[in-house]
Amino acid sequence: MSRKMSRKVNISSSLESEDISLETTVPTDDISSSEERNGSPKITRQLIERKELLHNLQLVKIELSQKNLMIDNLKGEYLTKIEELEEKLNDTVHQKQLLSLRLETQTKIQQEDSR
């Protein structure tokens, strides 16, 4: 458990210094530092951990991208809803004005009739 925590701390501290883009492709074929003398790649624990971290980073970027799309969709839906409600409000205000004028007219007519 503490090993995972330290891994997360290392990830976040290294991410703070880098500019995070939403690009989801990460080059993982850089193994030149772990090649043996005869030219065949030597798979080290460090390389595996690095690739695992890159993979996890790629998954997080994909998840972030999906959530950003969801947020954009919700924003669009809410803006549409707001526009519809504003239109409905304007219609209702207009109806209120018409009814108020009609009431005033009726009241004036009744007052004149009563005189």
C-alpha positions as CSV (number, residue, x, y, z in Angstrom):
1,M,0.0,0.0,0.0
2,S,2.7,2.5,0.9
3,R,4.5,1.6,-2.4
4,K,1.4,2.6,-4.4
5,M,1.2,5.9,-2.4
6,S,4.8,6.7,-3.2
7,R,4.2,5.9,-6.8
8,K,1.3,8.3,-6.9
9,V,3.3,11.0,-5.2
10,N,6.1,10.6,-7.8
11,I,3.6,10.8,-10.6
12,S,1.9,14.0,-9.3
13,S,5.2,15.7,-8.6
14,S,6.5,14.9,-12.0
15,L,3.3,16.0,-13.6
16,E,3.4,19.4,-11.9
17,S,6.5,20.3,-13.8
18,E,5.2,19.1,-17.2
19,D,2.6,20.7,-19.4
20,I,-0.3,18.2,-19.7
21,S,-1.9,17.8,-23.1
22,L,-4.9,15.8,-23.9
23,E,-3.0,13.8,-26.5
24,T,-3.5,10.2,-25.7
25,T,-0.6,8.7,-27.6
26,V,2.6,8.2,-25.6
27,P,5.8,6.8,-27.2
28,T,6.8,3.7,-25.3
29,D,9.4,2.3,-27.7
30,D,12.3,4.2,-26.1
31,I,14.4,1.4,-24.6
32,S,17.8,2.5,-25.8
33,S,19.0,3.1,-22.2
34,S,18.3,-0.5,-21.3
35,E,20.0,-2.3,-24.2
36,E,22.6,-4.8,-23.4
37,R,26.0,-4.9,-25.1
38,N,24.8,-7.4,-27.7
39,G,22.0,-5.1,-28.9
40,S,19.0,-7.1,-27.5
41,P,16.7,-5.1,-25.3
42,K,17.0,-5.8,-21.6
43,I,13.7,-5.6,-19.8
44,T,14.3,-4.1,-16.4
45,R,11.9,-3.5,-13.6
46,Q,12.4,0.3,-14.1
47,L,11.4,0.0,-17.7
48,I,8.3,-2.0,-16.8
49,E,7.3,0.5,-14.2
50,R,7.9,3.4,-16.6
51,K,5.7,1.7,-19.3
52,E,3.0,1.0,-16.7
53,L,3.1,4.6,-15.6
54,L,2.9,5.8,-19.2
55,H,0.0,3.5,-19.7
56,N,-1.8,4.7,-16.6
57,L,-1.1,8.3,-17.7
58,Q,-2.6,7.5,-21.1
59,L,-5.7,6.0,-19.4
60,V,-6.1,9.1,-17.2
61,K,-5.8,11.4,-20.3
62,I,-8.5,9.4,-22.1
63,E,-10.8,9.5,-19.0
64,L,-10.2,13.3,-18.7
65,S,-11.0,13.7,-22.4
66,Q,-14.2,11.8,-22.0
67,K,-15.2,13.8,-19.0
68,N,-14.5,17.0,-20.8
69,L,-16.7,15.9,-23.6
70,M,-19.5,15.1,-21.1
71,I,-19.1,18.5,-19.5
72,D,-19.3,20.1,-23.0
73,N,-22.5,18.1,-23.8
74,L,-24.0,19.1,-20.4
75,K,-23.1,22.8,-21.0
76,G,-24.8,22.6,-24.4
77,E,-27.9,21.0,-22.9
78,Y,-28.1,23.5,-20.1
79,L,-27.6,26.5,-22.5
80,T,-30.5,25.1,-24.7
81,K,-32.7,24.7,-21.6
82,I,-31.8,28.2,-20.4
83,E,-32.8,29.6,-23.8
84,E,-36.1,27.8,-23.8
85,L,-36.8,29.0,-20.3
86,E,-36.0,32.6,-21.2
87,E,-38.2,32.4,-24.2
88,K,-41.0,31.0,-22.0
89,L,-40.5,33.7,-19.5
90,N,-40.6,36.4,-22.2
91,D,-43.9,34.9,-23.5
92,T,-45.3,34.8,-20.0
93,V,-44.3,38.4,-19.3
94,H,-45.9,39.5,-22.6
95,Q,-49.1,37.7,-21.7
96,K,-49.1,39.3,-18.3
97,Q,-48.8,42.7,-19.9
98,L,-51.7,42.0,-22.3
99,L,-53.8,40.7,-19.4
100,S,-53.0,43.8,-17.3
101,L,-54.0,46.1,-20.2
102,R,-57.2,44.1,-20.7
103,L,-58.0,44.3,-17.0
104,E,-57.3,48.1,-17.0
105,T,-59.6,48.5,-20.0
106,Q,-62.4,46.4,-18.4
107,T,-62.0,48.3,-15.1
108,K,-62.3,51.7,-16.9
109,I,-65.3,50.5,-18.8
110,Q,-67.0,49.3,-15.6
111,Q,-66.2,52.6,-13.9
112,E,-67.7,54.6,-16.7
113,D,-70.8,52.3,-16.8
114,S,-71.3,52.8,-13.1
115,R,-71.2,56.6,-13.4
